[in-house]
């Protein structure tokens, strides 16, 4: 903890001239909070640096959100600067659980960056009352925005680590000992922040990406839903969760787009379904180049294959193979009816250049890889017909869509998640934090609000209403002439989790979903590597991560470790 708080938070200036400059960062060497954040313009920069801190959490890989779940497993860990470093250990621990330790670098980084973001928020909240020339309404609005971001950070911390210290003051000197608060206290603090924020932030904004009432209410729905599962939850938590979700749904500010794929078009990032997203654009990247890697993950290194090359970005982006979908994920879709399968996965790959393939010649545009849909028949005759028309194609059937190491077998080729494709992205740099995607990362969108409402209604015993909310999302996903309508008899908690997988694949939600619902057992049943490493199944301790060892080493008062670690 001393590492986090002994130095004042990184200071950023963020221009607010236009939306594209909303998160523009530049280093301010020698500038301190005391001599910079002293007027309205400086304070706006401070508030915007709180938004920018979201990038620190999400620009790298989704290690804490996706590994070790029922729908995502670790793939082939790719070398960076010629070495994998400790990244195989990190991935194995987070995906397989049984060797997860307090030395895990991914967890340490996550914990540290979130507290750094909280410190920025604390500075902005505490300085809000000291800025001359800032109107009362503007001050309250900006403080409400920052309280919301801080509440979100504490949600990420408490769900991953359990009871952690609530730090709400600006810290300018070294503090060498912290006492963790209870989970109950952390949730009370989160709700206090959000309840204070909801009335002070704007209902709508022309500055896309700012916190609005819709953001706060969506987060309130999530927090009350999560709290309802806890031993300290109350009978009204699920009711409140549904209520806040309904307020977002019934408002005039958001709507489901007509097609699932419309939500993710690179030219449609400011659309009416998105409630809150981490903002990126080519002019506001850290070090002028560093964006995020969401477009690179959940794929495989196709550039190694004849007809492709490293650095090609226009058609497929430059994919990394550290994360891969589980076979179970693909089975969740009825591909004859559900448009989200093709809207999520890319199943056909065409050569981007001429190349030799053994004695054959691959031409640019040739079909090279084809993945038949897992729930539809693909006969020998179908195979012959496809190969006749495309002699250089490799047909890869479902039984090969799995890891090709640890004796499991397979080809390490699978339909890639393609919903985050960025045609403008440059290849990632030779650093695991040097991704170049400039698309926004969606944190909250209206389809998820419907799913939160469905889960809250289900947990509150109103299963008919749960089915109603699910059907709104499913109708949007339905292919022409088909039906995906469900009844109350179809709705279970597992069905709701399946629906969240279908709708929200790759959106950095899954570990938190399974944790909330106390359903990590699904990972131990459906994630092959997790299952192999844990013959006895899930253990209670896996519902929390260990407190990073660096935190405990720097705490002079003996910071406690989570049980079992």
C-alpha positions as CSV (number, residue, x, y, z in Angstrom):
1,X,0.0,0.0,0.0
2,X,2.9,2.3,0.7
3,X,3.9,1.9,-3.0
4,X,0.5,3.3,-4.0
5,X,0.1,6.2,-1.6
6,X,3.6,7.5,-0.9
7,X,3.7,9.6,-4.0
8,X,0.9,11.9,-5.0
9,X,-1.1,10.6,-7.9
10,X,0.1,11.1,-11.4
11,X,-1.0,14.5,-12.6
12,X,-2.5,14.8,-16.0
13,X,-3.9,17.7,-18.0
14,X,-6.9,16.9,-20.1
15,X,-8.1,19.4,-22.6
16,X,-11.9,19.9,-22.8
17,X,-11.9,21.9,-26.0
18,X,-13.8,19.2,-27.9
19,X,-15.1,15.7,-27.5
20,X,-12.1,14.3,-29.3
21,X,-9.8,16.0,-26.8
22,X,-11.8,14.8,-23.8
23,X,-9.1,12.4,-22.6
24,X,-6.1,14.1,-24.2
25,X,-3.1,13.5,-21.9
26,X,0.3,15.2,-21.6
27,X,2.9,14.9,-19.0
28,X,3.2,17.9,-16.7
29,X,6.8,17.6,-15.3
30,X,7.1,19.6,-12.1
31,X,3.5,20.5,-11.8
32,X,1.8,19.7,-8.5
33,X,-1.8,19.7,-7.3
34,X,-1.0,22.8,-5.2
35,X,0.1,25.0,-8.1
36,X,-2.0,23.7,-10.9
37,X,-5.5,22.6,-9.7
38,X,-6.2,26.1,-8.4
39,X,-8.8,27.4,-10.9
40,X,-11.8,26.0,-12.9
41,X,-9.7,25.1,-15.9
42,X,-7.2,23.2,-13.8
43,X,-10.0,21.4,-11.9
44,X,-11.6,20.3,-15.2
45,X,-8.2,18.7,-16.0
46,X,-8.1,16.9,-12.7
47,X,-11.7,15.6,-13.2
48,X,-10.8,14.4,-16.7
49,X,-7.7,12.6,-15.4
50,X,-10.1,10.5,-13.3
51,X,-11.8,9.4,-16.6
52,X,-8.4,8.8,-18.1
53,X,-7.6,6.4,-15.3
54,X,-10.1,4.0,-16.6
55,X,-7.8,3.5,-19.5
56,X,-5.1,2.2,-17.2
57,X,-7.5,-0.6,-16.1
58,X,-8.8,-1.6,-19.5
59,X,-6.1,-0.8,-22.0
60,X,-4.1,-4.0,-21.3
61,X,-5.4,-7.5,-21.5
62,X,-8.6,-8.6,-19.7
63,X,-6.7,-11.0,-17.4
64,X,-8.8,-10.3,-14.3
65,X,-12.1,-10.3,-16.2
66,X,-11.9,-13.2,-18.6
67,X,-9.4,-16.0,-17.6
68,X,-10.7,-18.8,-15.5
69,X,-14.3,-18.6,-16.6
70,X,-16.7,-21.0,-18.4
71,X,-16.4,-19.1,-21.7
72,X,-12.7,-18.0,-21.8
73,X,-9.5,-19.9,-21.2
74,X,-5.9,-19.3,-21.8
75,X,-4.5,-19.9,-25.2
76,X,-0.9,-19.9,-26.5
77,X,0.9,-17.2,-24.6
78,X,2.7,-15.1,-27.1
79,X,6.3,-13.9,-26.5
80,X,6.9,-10.2,-26.0
81,X,10.3,-8.9,-26.8
82,X,11.3,-12.5,-27.5
83,X,10.2,-13.9,-24.1
84,X,7.0,-14.8,-22.3
85,X,8.5,-13.6,-19.0
86,X,6.2,-14.6,-16.2
87,X,3.1,-14.3,-18.4
88,X,2.6,-18.1,-18.6
89,X,2.7,-18.3,-14.8
90,X,0.3,-15.4,-14.5
91,X,-2.1,-16.8,-17.1
92,X,-2.0,-20.4,-15.6
93,X,-2.6,-19.1,-12.1
94,X,-5.6,-16.9,-13.1
95,X,-7.1,-19.5,-15.4
96,X,-6.5,-22.7,-13.4
97,X,-6.7,-21.3,-9.8
98,X,-5.0,-24.1,-8.0
99,X,-1.6,-22.4,-8.1
100,X,-2.8,-18.8,-7.8
101,X,-0.5,-16.9,-5.4
102,X,-0.1,-13.4,-3.9
103,X,2.9,-12.9,-6.3
104,X,0.7,-12.9,-9.4
105,X,1.8,-9.9,-11.4
106,X,-1.5,-9.5,-13.2
107,X,-3.4,-9.2,-9.9
108,X,-0.7,-6.9,-8.4
109,X,-1.0,-4.6,-11.4
110,X,-4.8,-4.5,-11.3
111,X,-4.9,-3.8,-7.5
112,X,-2.3,-1.0,-7.8
113,X,-3.8,0.7,-10.8
114,X,-7.3,0.8,-9.3
115,X,-6.0,2.4,-6.1
116,X,-4.1,4.9,-8.2
117,X,-7.4,5.8,-9.9
118,X,-9.1,6.1,-6.6
119,X,-6.4,8.5,-5.4
120,X,-7.1,10.7,-8.4
121,X,-10.8,10.6,-7.7
122,X,-10.1,11.5,-4.0
123,X,-8.1,14.5,-5.0
124,X,-10.8,15.7,-7.4
125,X,-13.5,15.2,-4.8
126,X,-11.6,16.9,-2.0
127,X,-10.4,19.9,-4.1
128,X,-13.9,20.5,-5.5
129,X,-14.8,22.8,-2.7
130,X,-11.7,24.9,-2.9
131,X,-11.7,26.0,-6.5
132,X,-12.6,29.7,-7.1
133,X,-14.8,30.5,-10.1
134,X,-16.5,27.1,-10.1
135,X,-20.2,27.4,-9.8
136,X,-22.0,25.3,-7.2
137,X,-23.9,23.4,-9.9
138,X,-20.8,22.7,-11.9
139,X,-18.9,21.7,-8.8
140,X,-21.6,19.3,-7.7
141,X,-21.9,17.8,-11.2
142,X,-18.2,17.1,-11.5
143,X,-17.9,15.7,-8.0
144,X,-20.9,13.4,-8.8
145,X,-19.1,12.2,-11.9
146,X,-16.0,11.4,-10.0
147,X,-17.9,9.7,-7.1
148,X,-19.4,7.4,-9.7
149,X,-16.0,6.4,-11.1
150,X,-14.7,5.9,-7.6
151,X,-17.7,3.7,-6.7
152,X,-17.0,1.6,-9.8
153,X,-13.4,1.2,-8.7
154,X,-14.4,0.0,-5.3
155,X,-16.8,-2.4,-6.8
156,X,-14.0,-4.0,-8.9
157,X,-11.8,-4.2,-5.8
158,X,-14.3,-5.6,-3.3
159,X,-15.5,-8.3,-5.8
160,X,-12.0,-9.4,-6.5
161,X,-10.4,-9.1,-3.1
162,X,-13.2,-8.9,-0.5
163,X,-12.9,-6.4,2.3
164,X,-10.3,-3.8,1.4
165,X,-9.4,-0.3,2.8
166,X,-11.8,2.5,2.1
167,X,-9.5,5.4,1.3
168,X,-11.5,8.6,0.6
169,X,-9.1,11.4,1.5
170,X,-6.4,12.9,-0.7
171,X,-3.1,11.4,0.5
172,X,0.0,13.5,0.2
173,X,2.3,11.7,2.6
174,X,3.4,8.1,3.0
175,X,1.0,5.9,4.9
176,X,2.5,2.6,5.8
177,X,-0.4,0.7,7.4
178,X,-4.0,0.3,6.3
179,X,-6.7,-1.7,7.9
180,X,-9.2,-3.4,5.5
181,X,-12.9,-2.6,5.9
182,X,-15.5,-5.3,5.7
183,X,-17.3,-6.1,2.5
184,X,-20.5,-4.7,4.1
185,X,-18.8,-1.4,4.8
186,X,-17.3,-1.2,1.3
187,X,-20.8,-1.8,-0.2
188,X,-22.3,0.9,2.0
189,X,-19.6,3.3,0.9
190,X,-20.2,2.5,-2.8
191,X,-23.9,3.1,-2.4
192,X,-23.3,6.3,-0.5
193,X,-21.2,7.6,-3.4
194,X,-23.7,6.6,-6.0
195,X,-26.7,7.9,-4.1
196,X,-24.9,11.2,-3.7
197,X,-24.1,11.3,-7.4
198,X,-27.3,10.4,-9.0
199,X,-29.1,13.7,-8.5
200,X,-26.1,15.9,-9.3
201,X,-24.9,14.6,-12.6
202,X,-26.5,15.5,-15.9
203,X,-29.4,13.6,-17.3
204,X,-28.0,14.0,-20.8
205,X,-24.7,15.3,-22.2
206,X,-23.3,16.4,-25.5
207,X,-19.9,15.3,-24.2
208,X,-20.1,11.6,-25.0
209,X,-18.3,9.5,-22.4
210,X,-19.2,11.6,-19.4
211,X,-21.1,10.1,-16.4
212,X,-24.8,10.8,-16.6
213,X,-27.8,9.7,-14.5
214,X,-28.1,6.7,-16.8
215,X,-24.5,5.6,-15.9
216,X,-25.2,6.0,-12.2
217,X,-28.5,4.1,-12.3
218,X,-27.1,1.3,-14.4
219,X,-24.3,1.0,-11.9
220,X,-26.8,1.2,-9.0
221,X,-28.7,-1.7,-10.6
222,X,-25.5,-3.8,-10.8
223,X,-24.4,-3.0,-7.2
224,X,-27.8,-3.8,-5.7
225,X,-28.0,-7.0,-7.7
226,X,-24.6,-8.0,-6.6
227,X,-25.3,-7.1,-3.0
228,X,-28.5,-9.1,-3.0
229,X,-26.5,-12.3,-3.3
230,X,-24.4,-11.5,-0.3
231,X,-25.0,-12.8,3.2
232,X,-25.4,-9.1,4.2
233,X,-27.9,-8.5,1.4
234,X,-31.5,-7.5,2.2
235,X,-34.8,-8.5,0.8
236,X,-35.1,-5.2,-1.1
237,X,-31.8,-5.3,-3.0
238,X,-33.2,-7.2,-6.0
239,X,-36.2,-4.9,-6.0
240,X,-34.0,-1.8,-6.1
241,X,-31.8,-3.4,-8.8
242,X,-34.8,-3.9,-11.0
243,X,-36.1,-0.5,-10.2
244,X,-32.9,1.3,-11.3
245,X,-32.7,-0.8,-14.4
246,X,-36.2,0.0,-15.3
247,X,-35.5,3.7,-14.9
248,X,-32.7,3.5,-17.4
249,X,-34.8,1.4,-19.8
250,X,-37.9,3.6,-19.6
251,X,-35.9,6.8,-20.1
252,X,-35.6,8.6,-23.4
253,X,-31.8,8.6,-23.6
254,X,-31.0,5.1,-24.7
255,X,-32.4,2.5,-27.0
256,X,-31.5,-0.9,-28.4
257,X,-30.1,-0.6,-31.9
258,X,-32.0,-2.5,-34.6
259,X,-29.2,-5.0,-35.1
260,X,-26.7,-6.5,-32.7
261,X,-23.8,-5.8,-35.1
262,X,-24.8,-2.1,-35.3
263,X,-23.6,-1.7,-31.7
264,X,-20.0,-2.6,-32.6
265,X,-19.5,-0.9,-35.9
266,X,-16.2,1.0,-35.8
267,X,-18.0,4.0,-37.4
268,X,-20.8,4.0,-34.8
269,X,-19.1,4.2,-31.5
270,X,-21.3,7.0,-30.2
271,X,-24.7,5.3,-30.5
272,X,-27.9,5.3,-28.5
273,X,-27.3,1.9,-26.9
274,X,-24.1,2.8,-25.2
275,X,-24.5,4.1,-21.7
276,X,-20.8,4.5,-20.7
277,X,-17.6,3.7,-22.4
278,X,-13.9,4.3,-22.0
279,X,-13.0,6.9,-24.5
280,X,-10.2,6.6,-27.1
281,X,-9.2,8.4,-30.3
282,X,-6.1,8.6,-32.4
283,X,-5.2,12.1,-31.2
284,X,-5.3,11.3,-27.4
285,X,-3.3,8.2,-27.0
286,X,-0.7,7.8,-24.2
287,X,2.8,8.4,-25.7
288,X,0.9,9.2,-28.9
289,X,0.5,5.5,-29.8
290,X,-0.8,3.4,-26.9
291,X,-4.5,2.6,-27.2
292,X,-6.2,-0.6,-26.0
293,X,-6.0,-4.2,-27.2
294,X,-9.7,-5.3,-27.2
295,X,-9.5,-5.9,-30.9
296,X,-6.5,-8.1,-30.6
297,X,-7.8,-10.6,-28.0
298,X,-9.7,-13.9,-28.4
299,X,-8.1,-14.7,-31.7
300,X,-5.2,-16.7,-32.9
301,X,-2.0,-15.9,-34.7
302,X,-3.2,-16.3,-38.3
303,X,-0.2,-14.3,-39.5
304,X,1.9,-17.5,-39.2
305,X,-0.2,-19.2,-41.9
306,X,0.6,-19.1,-45.7
307,X,-1.4,-16.3,-47.3
308,X,-1.1,-14.0,-44.3
309,X,1.6,-11.9,-42.7
310,X,2.6,-10.2,-39.4
311,X,1.5,-6.6,-39.4
312,X,-1.6,-7.0,-41.6
313,X,-4.4,-5.1,-39.9
314,X,-7.0,-4.1,-42.5
315,X,-9.0,-7.4,-42.6
316,X,-8.2,-9.2,-39.4
317,X,-6.1,-7.0,-37.1
318,X,-2.9,-8.5,-35.6
319,X,-4.3,-11.0,-33.2
320,X,-2.7,-12.4,-30.0
321,X,-3.5,-15.8,-28.8
322,X,-3.3,-15.4,-25.0
323,X,-7.1,-15.6,-24.7
324,X,-9.4,-18.0,-26.4
325,X,-13.0,-19.0,-26.2
326,X,-13.9,-22.3,-24.6
327,X,-15.7,-24.9,-26.7
328,X,-18.6,-24.4,-24.4
329,X,-19.1,-20.8,-25.5
330,X,-19.8,-21.8,-29.1
331,X,-22.4,-24.3,-28.0
332,X,-24.5,-21.7,-26.4
333,X,-25.8,-20.3,-29.7
334,X,-28.6,-21.7,-31.8
335,X,-27.0,-20.6,-35.0
336,X,-30.1,-21.2,-37.2
337,X,-31.9,-18.6,-35.1
338,X,-29.4,-16.3,-33.3
339,X,-27.7,-13.6,-35.3
340,X,-25.2,-13.1,-32.5
341,X,-23.1,-16.0,-33.5
342,X,-22.1,-14.5,-36.8
343,X,-22.1,-11.1,-35.2
344,X,-19.6,-12.2,-32.6
345,X,-17.3,-14.8,-34.4
346,X,-15.4,-14.8,-37.6
347,X,-15.6,-18.3,-39.2
348,X,-14.1,-17.7,-42.7
349,X,-10.6,-16.4,-43.4
350,X,-9.4,-15.3,-46.8
351,X,-5.7,-15.0,-47.8
352,X,-4.4,-11.4,-47.8
353,X,-1.5,-12.1,-50.1
354,X,-0.2,-14.7,-52.6
355,X,1.9,-17.5,-51.0
356,X,3.1,-21.1,-51.4
357,X,1.2,-23.8,-49.6
358,X,3.4,-26.9,-50.1
359,X,3.3,-27.4,-53.9
360,X,0.2,-25.4,-54.3
361,X,-0.1,-21.6,-54.7
362,X,-2.4,-19.5,-52.6
363,X,-3.8,-16.4,-54.2
364,X,-4.9,-13.3,-52.4
365,X,-8.6,-13.7,-51.7
366,X,-8.6,-17.5,-51.6
367,X,-10.6,-19.0,-48.8
368,X,-8.0,-20.5,-46.4
369,X,-9.9,-21.5,-43.3
370,X,-13.5,-22.4,-42.7
371,X,-15.1,-23.3,-39.4
372,X,-18.5,-25.1,-39.8
373,X,-21.1,-24.0,-37.3
374,X,-20.9,-26.4,-34.3
375,X,-24.7,-27.1,-34.1
376,X,-25.3,-27.6,-37.8
377,X,-24.6,-30.7,-39.9
378,X,-21.6,-30.4,-42.2
379,X,-21.5,-33.6,-44.2
380,X,-18.8,-35.2,-46.3
381,X,-20.6,-33.9,-49.4
382,X,-20.5,-30.4,-48.0
383,X,-16.8,-30.8,-47.4
384,X,-16.2,-32.0,-50.9
385,X,-18.2,-29.2,-52.4
386,X,-16.4,-26.6,-50.4
387,X,-12.9,-28.0,-51.3
388,X,-13.8,-28.3,-54.9
389,X,-14.7,-24.6,-55.0
390,X,-11.8,-23.6,-52.7
391,X,-8.9,-26.1,-53.1
392,X,-6.7,-24.3,-50.6
393,X,-9.2,-24.3,-47.8
394,X,-8.7,-26.0,-44.4
395,X,-11.9,-27.1,-42.9
396,X,-11.6,-27.1,-39.1
397,X,-14.5,-28.9,-37.3
398,X,-15.7,-28.2,-33.8
399,X,-13.7,-31.0,-32.1
400,X,-10.5,-29.2,-32.9
401,X,-11.4,-25.9,-31.4
402,X,-9.5,-26.3,-28.2
403,X,-6.0,-26.0,-26.7
404,X,-3.2,-28.0,-28.4
405,X,-1.0,-28.3,-25.4
406,X,-0.9,-30.3,-22.1
407,X,-2.0,-33.4,-24.0
408,X,-5.4,-32.1,-24.9
409,X,-5.0,-32.2,-28.6
410,X,-6.5,-29.8,-31.2
411,X,-5.2,-27.2,-33.7
412,X,-5.3,-23.9,-31.8
413,X,-7.5,-22.5,-34.5
414,X,-11.0,-21.5,-33.8
415,X,-13.6,-18.9,-34.9
416,X,-12.2,-15.6,-33.6
417,X,-14.2,-13.0,-31.7
418,X,-14.5,-10.2,-34.2
419,X,-17.0,-7.8,-32.8
420,X,-14.3,-5.3,-31.7
421,X,-12.5,-5.3,-35.0
422,X,-10.8,-1.9,-35.6
423,X,-9.9,-1.3,-39.3
424,X,-7.8,1.7,-38.3
425,X,-5.7,-0.1,-35.6
426,X,-2.0,-0.4,-36.1
427,X,-0.2,-3.6,-35.1
428,X,0.6,-3.7,-31.3
429,X,4.1,-2.7,-30.3
430,X,6.7,-5.0,-28.8
431,X,5.3,-4.5,-25.3
432,X,2.4,-6.1,-23.5
433,X,0.9,-2.7,-22.7
434,X,1.5,-1.3,-26.2
435,X,-1.7,-2.0,-28.1
436,X,-2.9,0.4,-30.8
437,X,-6.7,0.0,-31.0
438,X,-8.4,3.4,-30.8
439,X,-12.0,2.2,-30.5
440,X,-13.8,2.9,-27.2
441,X,-14.3,0.1,-24.7
442,X,-18.0,-0.3,-23.8
443,X,-18.5,-0.6,-20.1
444,X,-22.3,-0.3,-19.9
445,X,-24.9,-0.6,-22.6
446,X,-28.7,-0.9,-22.6
447,X,-28.8,-4.6,-23.6
448,X,-27.0,-5.4,-20.4
449,X,-29.4,-3.2,-18.4
450,X,-32.2,-5.4,-19.7
451,X,-30.2,-8.5,-18.5
452,X,-29.6,-6.9,-15.1
453,X,-33.3,-6.3,-14.8
454,X,-34.0,-9.9,-15.8
455,X,-31.6,-11.3,-13.2
456,X,-33.0,-9.0,-10.5
457,X,-36.6,-10.0,-11.3
458,X,-35.6,-13.7,-11.3
459,X,-33.9,-13.4,-8.0
460,X,-36.9,-11.5,-6.6
461,X,-39.3,-14.2,-7.7
462,X,-40.9,-12.4,-10.6
463,X,-39.9,-14.9,-13.3
464,X,-42.5,-13.7,-15.8
465,X,-40.9,-10.2,-15.8
466,X,-37.5,-11.8,-16.1
467,X,-38.6,-13.6,-19.2
468,X,-40.1,-10.4,-20.6
469,X,-36.7,-8.6,-20.2
470,X,-34.8,-11.5,-21.7
471,X,-37.1,-11.6,-24.7
472,X,-36.5,-7.9,-25.6
473,X,-32.8,-8.7,-26.0
474,X,-33.5,-12.1,-27.7
475,X,-35.9,-10.6,-30.2
476,X,-33.2,-8.2,-31.4
477,X,-30.9,-11.2,-31.9
478,X,-33.4,-13.3,-33.9
479,X,-32.7,-14.1,-37.5
480,X,-35.6,-13.4,-40.0
481,X,-38.3,-16.0,-39.9
482,X,-37.1,-17.5,-36.6
483,X,-38.1,-17.1,-32.9
484,X,-36.0,-17.0,-29.8
485,X,-38.9,-16.2,-27.4
486,X,-38.7,-17.9,-24.0
487,X,-41.3,-18.3,-21.3
488,X,-41.0,-18.2,-17.5
489,X,-40.6,-22.0,-17.5
490,X,-37.3,-21.6,-19.5
491,X,-35.8,-19.1,-17.1
492,X,-33.2,-20.2,-14.6
493,X,-30.1,-18.5,-13.3
494,X,-28.0,-20.6,-15.6
495,X,-30.1,-19.6,-18.5
496,X,-29.6,-15.9,-17.6
497,X,-25.8,-16.5,-17.4
498,X,-25.9,-18.2,-20.8
499,X,-27.8,-15.2,-22.2
500,X,-25.2,-12.9,-20.8
501,X,-22.5,-15.0,-22.5
502,X,-24.3,-14.8,-25.8
503,X,-24.9,-11.0,-25.6
504,X,-21.8,-9.8,-23.8
505,X,-18.9,-12.1,-25.0
506,X,-15.6,-10.3,-24.7
507,X,-16.9,-7.3,-22.9
508,X,-14.9,-7.8,-19.7
509,X,-17.8,-9.1,-17.5
510,X,-17.6,-12.8,-17.2
511,X,-15.5,-13.4,-14.0
512,X,-17.6,-10.8,-12.2
513,X,-20.8,-12.5,-13.4
514,X,-19.8,-15.9,-12.1
515,X,-18.5,-14.4,-8.9
516,X,-21.7,-12.5,-8.3
517,X,-24.0,-15.5,-8.9
518,X,-21.7,-17.9,-7.0
519,X,-21.4,-19.9,-10.2
520,X,-17.6,-20.4,-10.6
521,X,-18.4,-24.1,-10.7
522,X,-19.3,-23.5,-14.4
523,X,-15.7,-22.7,-15.1
524,X,-14.6,-25.9,-13.4
525,X,-17.0,-27.8,-15.6
526,X,-16.6,-26.1,-18.9
527,X,-13.1,-24.7,-19.0
528,X,-10.9,-27.7,-19.9
529,X,-7.7,-26.5,-18.3
530,X,-9.5,-25.4,-15.1
531,X,-11.2,-28.7,-14.9
532,X,-8.0,-30.7,-15.4
533,X,-6.2,-28.8,-12.7
534,X,-8.9,-29.2,-10.1
535,X,-10.3,-32.8,-10.0
536,X,-12.1,-31.9,-6.8
537,X,-13.9,-28.9,-8.4
538,X,-14.2,-25.4,-7.2
539,X,-13.1,-24.3,-3.7
540,X,-14.6,-21.4,-1.7
541,X,-11.3,-19.5,-1.6
542,X,-11.4,-19.1,-5.4
543,X,-14.2,-16.6,-5.1
544,X,-11.5,-14.1,-3.9
545,X,-8.1,-13.3,-5.3
546,X,-5.1,-13.3,-2.9
547,X,-4.0,-9.8,-1.6
548,X,-0.9,-9.0,-3.7
549,X,2.3,-9.7,-1.8
550,X,3.7,-6.3,-2.6
551,X,0.9,-4.7,-0.6
552,X,1.6,-6.9,2.4
553,X,5.3,-6.4,2.2
554,X,5.0,-2.7,2.3
555,X,2.5,-2.6,5.1
556,X,4.3,-2.2,8.4
557,X,1.3,-3.2,10.5
558,X,0.8,-6.7,9.0
559,X,-1.9,-6.5,6.3
560,X,-4.0,-9.7,6.4
561,X,-4.2,-12.2,3.6
562,X,-7.4,-13.6,2.3
563,X,-8.3,-17.1,3.6
564,X,-6.6,-20.1,2.0
565,X,-3.7,-18.2,0.4
